Amino acid sequence: MTTYQLNNFWNKVKKTDNCWNWTGATSGGKIRYGHLYLNYRDEYAHRISYKIHFGNIPKKLNVLHRCDNPLCVNPKHLWLGTQLENMKDRDKKGRYIPSYGNVKLSENEVKFIRNNYIKY
């Protein structure tokens, strides 16, 4: 990274006593990660922080958060792990919420909506 890119990166980080929170753009989805465009690529802020402090990230490894704060870029909170380790960490910390395919509403909720809001 160039000095300009490093300065630009750190200008988007707000350090607290614990986490260093990314204040720049975030990715879409349920869990919002810090996101930036760097060297013609979309990158996650926590991965860039890991690379700055520890070097390259081996293929097939994820950068995981000890603090469970997806916006955190504090290198003390980041560690490398496989996808399986990531899922086990999630489960151990009680963050797993099962989903059932694309189902958003229960059968009772659909009936309620049809009976109360849809006029045929």
Backbone bond lengths (Angstrom), bond angles and torsions (degrees), N, CA, C in turn:
res aa  C-N    CA-C-N  psi(-1)  N-CA   C-N-CA  omega(-1)  CA-C   N-CA-C  phi
1 M - - - 1.448 - - 1.525 109.29 -
2 T 1.309 115.21 142.71 1.461 119.34 176.35 1.531 109.41 -76.70
3 T 1.312 115.94 165.46 1.470 120.55 177.61 1.518 109.96 -59.99
4 Y 1.334 116.78 -40.59 1.466 121.02 178.38 1.533 110.47 -60.70
5 Q 1.320 116.77 -45.91 1.465 120.56 -179.88 1.532 111.24 -63.44
6 L 1.336 117.03 -41.32 1.462 120.84 177.52 1.526 111.43 -62.30
7 N 1.331 116.40 -46.21 1.462 120.03 178.68 1.521 110.93 -62.03
8 N 1.310 116.35 -42.30 1.459 121.46 179.32 1.534 110.60 -63.18
9 F 1.326 116.34 -39.31 1.461 121.08 177.93 1.531 110.10 -62.73
10 W 1.338 117.06 -52.95 1.467 120.90 -175.52 1.516 113.06 -68.73
11 N 1.335 117.62 -23.56 1.468 120.42 175.00 1.526 111.59 -66.49
12 K 1.309 117.62 -17.04 1.467 122.24 -179.41 1.520 112.27 -102.69
13 V 1.323 116.77 17.08 1.467 121.63 -179.63 1.528 108.99 -118.51
14 K 1.333 115.76 128.63 1.465 121.35 175.32 1.525 107.76 -109.47
15 K 1.331 115.34 112.72 1.466 120.26 -177.83 1.527 110.34 -84.50
16 T 1.321 115.33 132.57 1.459 121.48 172.15 1.528 106.95 -113.88
17 D 1.315 117.04 -176.78 1.469 120.00 177.76 1.519 111.75 -62.08
18 N 1.322 117.05 -25.25 1.458 120.92 -176.10 1.533 110.51 -115.13
19 C 1.298 117.64 -74.46 1.468 122.22 -176.53 1.521 111.91 -90.35
20 W 1.317 115.00 153.28 1.453 122.42 170.62 1.518 105.21 -107.42
21 N 1.318 117.57 102.68 1.461 122.16 -170.97 1.518 113.13 -90.20
22 W 1.308 115.32 131.81 1.453 123.42 175.89 1.525 108.11 -72.07
23 T 1.342 117.14 128.99 1.466 121.44 -179.35 1.521 112.25 -111.62
24 G 1.321 116.71 0.98 1.453 120.83 179.08 1.522 111.27 -82.94
25 A 1.297 115.84 -156.67 1.468 122.20 -177.89 1.524 110.61 -61.99
26 T 1.322 114.88 153.75 1.465 120.26 177.45 1.521 109.56 -126.85
27 S 1.323 114.85 158.35 1.466 120.89 177.66 1.515 108.92 -77.69
28 G 1.305 115.81 160.85 1.456 120.30 176.30 1.514 110.42 -79.42
29 G 1.299 116.15 178.32 1.457 120.41 178.05 1.511 112.01 105.00
30 K 1.323 115.28 176.85 1.457 120.85 -178.19 1.521 111.56 -64.88
31 I 1.310 116.65 -42.06 1.464 121.18 179.14 1.523 107.02 -103.61
32 R 1.317 116.53 120.65 1.458 121.12 -175.36 1.529 110.12 -98.27
33 Y 1.331 115.01 116.21 1.458 121.90 176.94 1.520 108.90 -100.88
34 G 1.343 115.49 151.76 1.453 119.27 172.75 1.521 109.31 -60.77
35 H 1.321 116.15 140.11 1.457 120.64 -171.98 1.520 109.25 -140.17
36 L 1.333 116.36 139.06 1.446 120.55 174.86 1.515 110.60 -150.55
37 Y 1.324 114.73 163.05 1.458 122.19 177.97 1.517 106.48 -105.89
38 L 1.329 116.84 118.42 1.451 121.53 -174.09 1.518 109.44 -138.89
39 N 1.327 116.16 128.91 1.468 121.44 179.45 1.523 111.68 51.18
40 Y 1.335 115.54 45.86 1.472 123.26 175.88 1.524 113.25 66.85
41 R 1.340 116.48 23.76 1.471 120.52 179.72 1.518 110.09 -137.10
42 D 1.325 115.73 147.07 1.455 121.06 170.20 1.522 107.89 -77.09
43 E 1.315 117.14 131.16 1.465 121.88 -177.91 1.522 109.88 -134.84
44 Y 1.317 115.54 153.23 1.455 120.97 172.08 1.522 108.38 -91.37
45 A 1.335 116.20 139.05 1.460 121.33 -175.77 1.530 112.07 -61.31
46 H 1.334 117.88 -39.57 1.465 119.10 -178.66 1.527 111.64 -66.49
47 R 1.323 117.28 -31.37 1.461 120.17 177.39 1.536 110.56 -70.87
48 I 1.330 116.49 -38.39 1.464 120.30 177.29 1.529 109.57 -64.08
49 S 1.330 116.94 -44.07 1.465 120.27 177.96 1.528 110.60 -59.27
50 Y 1.330 116.76 -43.23 1.466 119.76 178.55 1.531 110.27 -59.69
51 K 1.334 116.97 -45.36 1.465 120.76 -179.27 1.529 111.61 -63.40
52 I 1.338 116.98 -39.41 1.466 120.74 179.31 1.528 110.20 -60.97
53 H 1.314 116.78 -43.05 1.465 120.93 -172.87 1.532 114.98 -89.01
54 F 1.331 116.58 -31.17 1.466 118.69 -172.41 1.532 114.63 -124.64
55 G 1.314 118.34 -10.74 1.455 120.46 -179.48 1.518 112.26 102.68
56 N 1.309 115.81 -165.90 1.460 121.58 -174.95 1.526 113.14 -62.25
57 I 1.317 114.26 155.18 1.459 121.97 179.08 1.530 107.18 -102.48
58 P 1.325 117.84 119.73 1.467 119.29 179.42 1.530 111.38 -59.36
59 K 1.325 114.88 148.15 1.469 120.13 177.90 1.520 109.79 -58.06
60 K 1.305 115.67 148.74 1.465 125.19 178.04 1.528 113.79 70.87
61 L 1.334 117.19 9.40 1.460 119.24 175.32 1.526 109.53 -113.55
62 N 1.321 115.21 145.03 1.456 123.22 177.53 1.517 109.11 -101.94
63 V 1.323 115.94 157.64 1.464 120.92 170.53 1.524 105.69 -98.62
64 L 1.335 115.50 116.96 1.457 122.16 -174.51 1.525 110.11 -106.25
65 H 1.338 115.47 158.82 1.464 122.14 -178.98 1.529 110.95 -106.99
66 R 1.311 117.91 124.31 1.472 121.06 172.00 1.524 110.66 -68.60
67 C 1.329 116.55 -32.31 1.462 123.02 -174.37 1.528 112.67 -85.42
68 D 1.308 118.14 -8.46 1.470 123.42 -177.48 1.528 112.91 59.26
69 N 1.310 117.16 26.14 1.458 122.42 176.27 1.523 107.27 -108.97
70 P 1.339 118.33 104.65 1.462 119.87 -174.83 1.526 114.70 -63.42
71 L 1.334 118.39 -17.87 1.462 120.94 178.59 1.529 112.44 -89.72
72 C 1.320 117.81 -5.36 1.459 121.58 -177.62 1.529 111.45 -75.35
73 V 1.338 115.50 134.18 1.463 121.60 176.21 1.526 111.17 -120.24
74 N 1.331 116.96 15.01 1.462 121.44 178.38 1.526 108.91 -66.02
75 P 1.342 117.88 119.03 1.470 119.31 -176.46 1.530 113.37 -61.33
76 K 1.341 117.88 -24.54 1.463 120.64 178.01 1.531 111.57 -70.16
77 H 1.311 116.70 -17.41 1.460 121.55 -178.89 1.528 112.93 -98.68
78 L 1.321 117.15 -3.76 1.468 121.49 -174.72 1.522 111.07 -104.32
79 W 1.318 115.58 140.90 1.462 120.99 176.63 1.517 109.34 -148.62
80 L 1.316 116.04 157.05 1.462 121.72 -179.55 1.519 110.07 -90.92
81 G 1.317 115.39 141.16 1.454 120.44 176.24 1.513 110.88 -161.80
82 T 1.301 115.16 162.07 1.467 121.25 177.33 1.536 108.82 -77.16
83 Q 1.323 116.26 170.78 1.455 120.36 176.17 1.529 110.40 -62.44
84 L 1.324 116.71 -37.83 1.463 120.31 178.14 1.534 110.74 -63.45
85 E 1.325 117.20 -43.19 1.462 120.39 177.30 1.529 111.13 -63.04
86 N 1.323 116.29 -36.83 1.461 121.39 177.49 1.533 110.49 -62.39
87 M 1.324 116.85 -44.65 1.463 120.97 179.77 1.528 111.43 -67.06
88 K 1.337 116.95 -39.93 1.470 120.12 178.26 1.521 110.72 -65.14
89 D 1.326 117.27 -39.95 1.457 122.15 177.39 1.529 109.91 -62.81
90 R 1.317 116.87 -44.37 1.469 122.53 177.42 1.521 110.56 -58.38
91 D 1.324 116.54 -48.49 1.470 121.35 -178.24 1.527 111.42 -64.42
92 K 1.342 116.48 -43.11 1.463 121.84 -178.46 1.530 110.76 -61.81
93 K 1.327 116.44 -34.16 1.461 121.23 -178.12 1.533 112.70 -90.80
94 G 1.341 116.26 3.31 1.460 119.91 175.83 1.514 114.80 73.10
95 R 1.330 117.86 27.09 1.463 120.89 -179.89 1.524 113.48 -95.77
96 Y 1.326 117.62 1.23 1.461 120.53 -176.63 1.517 110.14 -82.38
97 I 1.314 115.75 124.16 1.458 122.20 174.82 1.526 106.20 -121.17
98 P 1.328 116.91 111.01 1.463 118.63 -177.01 1.524 111.11 -66.70
99 S 1.312 115.60 145.28 1.465 120.96 174.27 1.519 107.83 -122.11
100 Y 1.276 114.83 154.71 1.454 120.30 -177.24 1.519 109.22 -117.79
101 G 1.304 115.32 77.36 1.455 120.55 179.31 1.516 110.85 62.74
102 N 1.317 115.84 -136.22 1.457 121.28 -178.99 1.520 112.79 -94.80
103 V 1.311 118.10 10.40 1.452 121.81 -177.77 1.524 109.65 -68.35
104 K 1.343 115.45 123.56 1.452 120.65 178.95 1.526 111.45 -111.69
105 L 1.324 116.81 -33.67 1.459 121.82 -177.17 1.523 110.51 -119.27
106 S 1.320 115.30 147.36 1.465 119.23 174.75 1.530 108.89 -78.87
107 E 1.312 115.61 166.10 1.464 120.33 178.23 1.528 110.53 -59.93
108 N 1.326 117.62 -40.26 1.470 121.09 178.99 1.518 111.92 -65.04
109 E 1.327 117.01 -37.96 1.458 120.06 178.04 1.520 111.04 -65.32
110 V 1.318 117.55 -40.33 1.464 121.47 177.67 1.524 110.12 -62.54
111 K 1.323 117.80 -45.63 1.470 121.71 178.80 1.524 110.77 -60.64
112 F 1.330 117.12 -42.89 1.459 121.42 179.62 1.528 110.37 -60.90
113 I 1.313 116.96 -46.67 1.471 121.01 -179.82 1.521 110.42 -62.57
114 R 1.310 117.18 -45.79 1.464 120.55 179.98 1.527 111.34 -61.83
115 N 1.312 116.87 -41.62 1.473 120.89 -177.69 1.522 112.85 -73.11
116 N 1.304 118.51 -30.13 1.460 120.96 -172.43 1.527 115.86 -106.94
117 Y 1.318 117.85 -18.75 1.452 118.39 -173.53 1.528 115.21 -126.13
118 I 1.297 117.61 -23.43 1.466 119.48 -176.98 1.516 110.06 -97.47
119 K 1.343 114.90 119.71 1.461 120.39 179.01 1.524 108.43 -103.90
120 Y 1.317 115.47 120.53 1.469 119.77 -178.71 1.514 110.31 -91.49
